[in-house]
Amino acid sequence: MATRLVLNCSVAELMPNNSGGLAAAHTAIRTFWEEEGSRYDGKDAHGIHSEAEHQLWTTALGAIPPSSRVLDIATGTGFVALLLADLGHQVTGFDASEAMLANARAKAAERGIDITFVEGVTERLPFPDASFDAVTARHFIWTVLEPDKAFAQWLRVLTPGGTLVADCSLNAQVAAHHYTDDVAAALPFSDIADPAPVADALQSAGFAAVDVDLVGGEGGRQRAMLRARA
């Protein structure tokens, strides 16, 4: 059942206000994932290894109209990008880690799938306005440092009425397993227990009312699947 959730504080209250510390956190996060690229696929929670996870994302991506132009944010080594291509979409995979993208390109080439992969940061997407019919983001919102800027960029590159499909980990304590304490503390949506702050931030960025489904995740963890319209 889809649930509309409302936050009682602004996303700005959740964000770090030290610009120097923010820049350092961006660098630390990007470095971490660059180093993680060679071993990322070997970790169970990162891929789509189970039939249940595959079906969950196939169903979620069903909200995207056929033959859409789709931007897969934080594409990593290409799990969702490849699934989108299998579903008949024109896909661009976007990630801050060139090591991750190298793996994604190799997978696409091995399968003979035409996907464009682009390196960059989500707060400054290098695409014109209204370039895509849909945006996807799997396992990423928890590690977004500046969600107001990132979500505004996602909205900017979507066509009017375009679709956002994303997930958000809940109570996963993922930041503590990946980053130093100071970096983890700078992440507004890391280790949250309720997806309401994310839904509120998306609406503040200009998305239409956000639908939220609470679902199970890898290892029994709970997460939220989010769908919104531009």
C-alpha positions in Angstrom: 0.0 0.0 0.0 1.4 3.4 -1.0 1.7 5.8 1.9 2.1 9.6 1.9 4.5 10.7 4.6 5.1 14.2 5.8 8.2 15.7 7.6 7.8 18.3 10.4 11.2 19.9 9.8 13.0 21.2 6.7 15.8 19.3 5.0 18.1 22.3 5.6 17.9 21.5 9.3 19.4 18.1 8.6 22.3 19.3 6.5 25.9 20.1 7.5 26.7 23.9 7.3 30.5 23.7 7.1 31.4 24.3 3.4 35.0 23.1 4.0 33.8 20.0 5.7 31.2 19.4 3.1 33.9 19.5 0.3 36.1 17.1 2.3 33.2 14.7 2.7 32.4 14.8 -1.0 36.0 13.9 -1.7 36.1 11.1 0.9 32.9 9.5 -0.5 34.1 9.7 -4.1 37.4 8.2 -3.1 35.8 5.4 -1.1 33.6 4.3 -4.1 36.5 4.6 -6.5 38.5 2.1 -4.3 35.4 -0.1 -3.9 34.9 -0.5 -7.6 37.0 -3.7 -8.0 35.2 -5.6 -5.2 31.7 -4.1 -5.3 30.1 -6.9 -7.2 31.2 -9.5 -4.7 29.1 -8.1 -1.9 25.6 -9.6 -1.6 23.7 -6.4 -0.9 25.1 -4.5 -3.8 23.8 -6.6 -6.7 20.5 -8.0 -7.8 21.3 -11.6 -6.8 17.9 -12.9 -5.7 14.8 -13.5 -7.7 12.9 -11.5 -5.1 15.2 -8.5 -5.6 15.0 -8.8 -9.4 11.2 -8.9 -9.3 11.0 -6.0 -6.9 13.0 -3.7 -9.3 11.2 -5.1 -12.4 7.9 -4.1 -10.8 9.2 -0.7 -9.6 10.6 0.1 -13.0 7.2 -0.8 -14.5 6.1 2.7 -13.5 8.3 4.0 -16.3 6.5 4.3 -19.7 7.8 2.0 -22.5 10.9 3.0 -24.5 11.8 5.9 -22.2 15.0 7.8 -22.0 16.2 6.9 -18.5 19.0 8.3 -16.4 20.2 5.8 -13.8 21.9 7.9 -11.0 24.7 6.2 -9.1 24.6 3.4 -11.6 27.6 1.7 -9.9 28.5 -1.4 -11.9 25.3 -1.3 -13.9 22.7 -3.5 -12.2 19.7 -1.2 -12.7 21.0 0.2 -16.0 21.2 -3.3 -17.5 17.8 -4.2 -16.2 16.4 -1.0 -17.7 18.0 -1.8 -21.1 16.5 -5.3 -20.9 13.1 -3.7 -20.5 13.6 -1.8 -23.7 14.6 1.7 -22.4 17.3 4.0 -23.8 19.6 4.2 -20.8 22.3 6.5 -19.5 24.2 5.3 -16.5 25.8 8.1 -14.3 28.2 7.7 -11.4 31.0 9.5 -9.6 33.4 6.5 -9.8 35.2 5.8 -13.0 36.2 2.4 -11.5 32.5 1.5 -11.1 31.7 2.7 -14.6 34.5 0.7 -16.1 32.9 -2.4 -14.7 29.5 -1.3 -16.0 30.8 -0.7 -19.5 32.5 -4.1 -19.5 29.2 -5.8 -18.5 27.2 -3.9 -21.2 29.8 -4.7 -23.9 29.8 -8.4 -22.9 26.1 -8.6 -23.3 26.0 -6.5 -26.5 23.9 -3.8 -24.8 24.1 -0.2 -25.9 24.2 2.0 -22.7 25.8 5.4 -22.4 27.9 5.8 -19.2 28.9 9.2 -17.9 31.1 10.2 -14.9 30.2 13.1 -12.7 28.5 14.2 -9.4 24.7 14.3 -8.9 24.7 17.9 -7.6 25.9 19.0 -11.1 24.4 16.8 -13.7 26.0 17.5 -17.2 22.8 17.1 -19.1 20.4 19.7 -20.6 17.0 20.4 -19.1 14.3 17.9 -19.8 16.7 15.3 -21.2 15.1 12.2 -19.7 11.7 10.7 -19.3 12.7 8.9 -16.0 15.4 9.0 -13.4 16.3 6.0 -11.2 18.5 5.7 -8.1 19.1 2.5 -6.3 21.0 2.3 -3.0 22.1 5.9 -3.3 19.9 8.4 -1.3 21.5 7.4 2.0 24.9 8.7 0.8 23.7 12.0 -0.8 25.4 14.9 1.0 23.3 17.7 -0.5 19.9 16.4 -1.3 18.4 19.8 -2.0 20.9 20.3 -4.9 20.8 16.7 -6.0 17.0 16.4 -6.1 16.7 19.8 -7.9 19.1 18.4 -10.6 17.1 15.2 -10.9 13.9 17.3 -11.5 15.7 19.7 -13.9 16.7 16.9 -16.3 13.3 15.3 -16.3 10.6 16.1 -18.8 7.4 17.6 -17.3 5.5 14.6 -15.9 8.6 12.5 -15.9 9.0 9.6 -13.4 11.4 9.2 -10.5 11.9 5.7 -9.1 14.3 5.3 -6.1 14.8 3.4 -2.9 16.0 4.4 0.5 17.5 2.2 3.2 16.0 2.3 6.7 17.7 1.5 9.9 20.5 0.0 7.9 23.5 1.7 9.7 25.2 1.6 6.3 27.2 4.8 6.8 29.1 3.4 9.8 30.2 0.5 7.7 31.5 2.6 4.8 32.7 6.0 6.1 34.5 7.7 9.0 32.3 9.1 11.7 32.6 12.7 10.5 31.5 11.8 7.0 28.7 9.6 8.2 27.5 12.5 10.5 27.3 14.8 7.4 24.8 12.6 5.6 21.2 13.8 6.1 19.5 10.6 5.1 22.0 8.0 6.5 20.5 5.5 8.9 17.1 7.1 9.1 14.2 5.1 10.5 11.4 6.8 8.5 11.4 7.8 4.8 9.4 10.9 5.5 12.5 13.3 5.4 13.3 12.0 1.9 9.7 12.4 0.6 9.6 15.9 2.1 12.9 16.8 0.4 11.7 15.6 -3.0 8.6 17.7 -2.7 10.6 20.7 -1.6 12.7 20.2 -4.7 9.5 20.4 -6.8 8.4 16.8 -7.3 4.7 16.0 -7.1 3.4 14.0 -4.1 5.7 11.1 -3.4 4.4 7.6 -3.2 6.2 5.4 -0.6 6.0 1.7 -0.2 7.8 0.0 2.7 9.4 -3.3 1.6 11.9 -5.8 2.9 15.5 -5.6 1.8 18.6 -7.7 1.7 19.4 -9.4 5.0 15.9 -8.6 6.3 16.5 -4.9 6.4 13.6 -2.6 5.7 13.6 0.1 3.0 11.3 2.4 1.2 10.6 2.4 -2.5 9.7 5.9 -3.7 7.9 7.0 -6.9 7.4 10.7 -7.8 6.4 12.8 -10.8 8.2 15.8 -12.1 
